[in-house]
């Protein structure tokens, strides 16, 4: 018997434009789920926060007339006790979907009861110069935070701060007090912060304070190119940079927030930073109602009211729903193995705008596929998008890839005019920050999507890429892999997909350095070390190209050409290998599993003025990717 679907939304908070603000996934649960399932789903979303809502009724809400929900927040690696932007996202999802008939929602959390209030927007913000997208909602959501006071900073260190901001002219510097600074730390950074807490207390005069640096103008805030290594050497935990907004922008002040000491170079939108910015700018500008713009690459807008008498900051923000869909769970059959696995199928609608859905020849689909595995939430993830010819700009492709924020998003366009007997598709690969020339696991994912879609009746597909024409073959699975002790799930498919790669030769490594390698591996006992003859990046969740070197080594050691390899990363993966020693080729065969599938729509105005954001990715991509939950560097 099928279970009720789990409705979910992906929401960008503190913005009225898609692909900006701070992202969060919001899942509506009919009943509480075990922590393992919650964490696995959050890891697959791989965005800053995934939160889970369960409606409370009966005795759980007798003391309140407002609708109440149990709210939990998960980063891709752990549960956290509080998250402001995900709370805003959760409230937005409930208000905009009609799930509540009230202007007030109460959330029961690990940090107590939090209240979100819905306010109609009485003054339209003129943000078209910066966030040129259509507003989806005409209301604001208000969150209530305490003010954070600041004190003067030692003026002798102004030059140090200026140098860290690449020589920016500094007008003033304030710092928060130690205890108040704790309130502002992003929860994604909290595990790292706890490791260095004693260091800051014992070695830094400013302790746990956060610096507020005032620049001559908002333009200066946008243009600075921070030196993150230099910021790490500055006092305190992080730096808030701010300046008066340009005349005619519609905003009162700009800001950016940097946390390189905590592993987060730049925070996309930091609500708590405005608890110290609000008192400063209220005094400078002589008013209590302020409109703030956070000038990070993703950017964000906050409407602020300072309640000076009660020392409270009421932050009002918008949000926009980017994706929505359903998890459809099927009851396990008697005797089935226990696990998350393929009992989950996901369908999602990508609603980048309210305009019509494109009519695509091949199903109007986008799929998220885990490659080199037969189990969901394992292997190496890739998104596969079907496109019509010349329907998307380079900017659109890159921004969508950044929003998915998994190692690779690939785009397929069917080529109808071809002399080949096999179906051909143009294939392009994008990481969250750049286009790449080739990607093995995303090619496997693309082929899997086509072979399993019932759109093709063939065993060979050709992909026209920037690296030439690549071929994917559908191969019968004649060997059953007993991987139950490693990947405890049922296989979804009964075939393998074969990719053809060259071998990578290896030579002996200097034995005098064995001890250094062993030490780097935490004292592991080392039997042998080889090295490749060419420089190549071979590290990934499941790296197909690494097996181009490993196949030669293990074929010789084991005396056979057909091998089964297991990538023992956190996500794990299985690669079937055939070594063609005569032609120096490695045939990599792997399975894949579709995790999400759905449709998306398009808005002509969606990407106006995105070029500025895209140019800034080069400066902050390492910290941005870390904040979103993936490794600082994406390896292909």
HELIX and SHEET records of a PDB file:
HELIX    1   1 UNK A   35  UNK A   45  1                                  11    
HELIX    2   2 UNK A   58  UNK A   61  5                                   4    
HELIX    3   3 UNK A   84  UNK A   97  1                                  14    
HELIX    4   4 UNK A  155  UNK A  157  5                                   3    
HELIX    5   5 UNK A  158  UNK A  164  1                                   7    
HELIX    6   6 UNK A  178  UNK A  182  1                                   5    
HELIX    7   7 UNK A  187  UNK A  189  5                                   3    
HELIX    8   8 UNK A  190  UNK A  203  1                                  14    
HELIX    9   9 UNK A  218  UNK A  223  1                                   6    
HELIX   10  10 UNK A  228  UNK A  232  1                                   5    
HELIX   11  11 UNK A  260  UNK A  262  5                                   3    
HELIX   12  12 UNK A  274  UNK A  285  1                                  12    
HELIX   13  13 UNK A  341  UNK A  343  5                                   3    
HELIX   14  14 UNK A  394  UNK A  404  1                                  11    
HELIX   15  15 UNK A  440  UNK A  452  1                                  13    
HELIX   16  16 UNK A  511  UNK A  513  5                                   3    
HELIX   17  17 UNK A  514  UNK A  520  1                                   7    
HELIX   18  18 UNK A  547  UNK A  558  1                                  12    
HELIX   19  19 UNK A  611  UNK A  628  1                                  18    
SHEET    1   A13 UNK A  79  UNK A  80  0                                        
SHEET    2   A13 UNK A  67  UNK A  74 -1                                        
SHEET    3   A13 UNK A  49  UNK A  56 -1                                        
SHEET    4   A13 UNK A  22  UNK A  29  1                                        
SHEET    5   A13 UNK A   6  UNK A  13 -1                                        
SHEET    6   A13 UNK A 319  UNK A 329 -1                                        
SHEET    7   A13 UNK A 344  UNK A 350 -1                                        
SHEET    8   A13 UNK A 592  UNK A 600  1                                        
SHEET    9   A13 UNK A 366  UNK A 371 -1                                        
SHEET   10   A13 UNK A 380  UNK A 387 -1                                        
SHEET   11   A13 UNK A 408  UNK A 415  1                                        
SHEET   12   A13 UNK A 423  UNK A 430 -1                                        
SHEET   13   A13 UNK A 435  UNK A 436 -1                                        
SHEET    1   B18 UNK A  79  UNK A  80  0                                        
SHEET    2   B18 UNK A  67  UNK A  74 -1                                        
SHEET    3   B18 UNK A  49  UNK A  56 -1                                        
SHEET    4   B18 UNK A  22  UNK A  29  1                                        
SHEET    5   B18 UNK A   6  UNK A  13 -1                                        
SHEET    6   B18 UNK A 319  UNK A 329 -1                                        
SHEET    7   B18 UNK A 344  UNK A 350 -1                                        
SHEET    8   B18 UNK A 592  UNK A 600  1                                        
SHEET    9   B18 UNK A 366  UNK A 371 -1                                        
SHEET   10   B18 UNK A 380  UNK A 387 -1                                        
SHEET   11   B18 UNK A 408  UNK A 415  1                                        
SHEET   12   B18 UNK A 423  UNK A 430 -1                                        
SHEET   13   B18 UNK A 460  UNK A 465  1                                        
SHEET   14   B18 UNK A 468  UNK A 476 -1                                        
SHEET   15   B18 UNK A 495  UNK A 502 -1                                        
SHEET   16   B18 UNK A 585  UNK A 590 -1                                        
SHEET   17   B18 UNK A 573  UNK A 580 -1                                        
SHEET   18   B18 UNK A 562  UNK A 567 -1                                        
SHEET    1   C13 UNK A  79  UNK A  80  0                                        
SHEET    2   C13 UNK A  67  UNK A  74 -1                                        
SHEET    3   C13 UNK A 104  UNK A 109  1                                        
SHEET    4   C13 UNK A 112  UNK A 120 -1                                        
SHEET    5   C13 UNK A 139  UNK A 146 -1                                        
SHEET    6   C13 UNK A 312  UNK A 317 -1                                        
SHEET    7   C13 UNK A 300  UNK A 307 -1                                        
SHEET    8   C13 UNK A 289  UNK A 294 -1                                        
SHEET    9   C13 UNK A 253  UNK A 259  1                                        
SHEET   10   C13 UNK A 239  UNK A 244 -1                                        
SHEET   11   C13 UNK A 211  UNK A 215  1                                        
SHEET   12   C13 UNK A 170  UNK A 176 -1                                        
SHEET   13   C13 UNK A 150  UNK A 152 -1                                        
SHEET    1   D10 UNK A  79  UNK A  80  0                                        
SHEET    2   D10 UNK A  67  UNK A  74 -1                                        
SHEET    3   D10 UNK A 104  UNK A 109  1                                        
SHEET    4   D10 UNK A 112  UNK A 120 -1                                        
SHEET    5   D10 UNK A 139  UNK A 146 -1                                        
SHEET    6   D10 UNK A 312  UNK A 317 -1                                        
SHEET    7   D10 UNK A 300  UNK A 307 -1                                        
SHEET    8   D10 UNK A 289  UNK A 294 -1                                        
SHEET    9   D10 UNK A 253  UNK A 259  1                                        
SHEET   10   D10 UNK A 264  UNK A 266 -1                                        
SHEET    1   E 2 UNK A 506  UNK A 508  0                                        
SHEET    2   E 2 UNK A 530  UNK A 532 -1                                        
END                                                                             
